[in-house]
Amino acid sequence: MKVQIDDREFDLMLAYDQIKKRTRFLGIQLNVDYENQVPVFIGVLNGSFLFMADLIKEIHISCEMGFIKVSSYHGGDTTSGIVKEVIGLDIDITGRDVIIVEDIVDTGLTLSFLIERLKQLNPASINICSLLFKPAALQKEIDELTYVGFEIPNEFVVGYGLDYKGLGRNLKDIYRACPVTSET
């Protein structure tokens, strides 16, 4: 199945049923690992909002939630490498177990920036729960990356919170960009 978003065509990569099953499994892992604790889940906007909503429905332990917005993408399909914080966290995480919820880990630059900022707030621990991980794109090791839904190739993806030029976040499935063919 293909979809057209703006000037690009995308092929189905992960159907929502696969995402839902994997999210349920991640929730079970988190419930076990944080039993008798009250972790703080921090969703990274905008991309993680659908994953965070579905993941939190699978969390049965006491927890708090918050959001932070950082970005290194600027509407296209490649990272700028420049990270800037847009919206800060409004929860005190001092001495708390923090789980950062991400839609995707690719270069690791944005996440490294965020981890360093959060460490300044003295949490007890920081772990990452990411729906997608692109090992081939990683430029900076992320030791805190503990929970991963799917490892995917270094391809541009859209849907289920991920966008292309601000579009496609509303798609329930995840799609990969089709190769661009040049016409001569």
Buried (B, 14 or more C-beta within 10 A) or exposed (E): EEBEBEEBBBEBBBEBEBBEEBBEEBBEEBBEBBEEEEBBBBBBBBBBBBBBBBBBEBBEBEBBBBBBBBBBBEEEBEBEEEBEEEEEBEBEBEEBBBBBBBBBBBBBBBBBBBBEBBEEBEBEBBBBBBBBBBEEBBEEEBEBBBBBBBEBEEBBBBBBBBBBBEEBBEBEBBBBBBEEEEEE
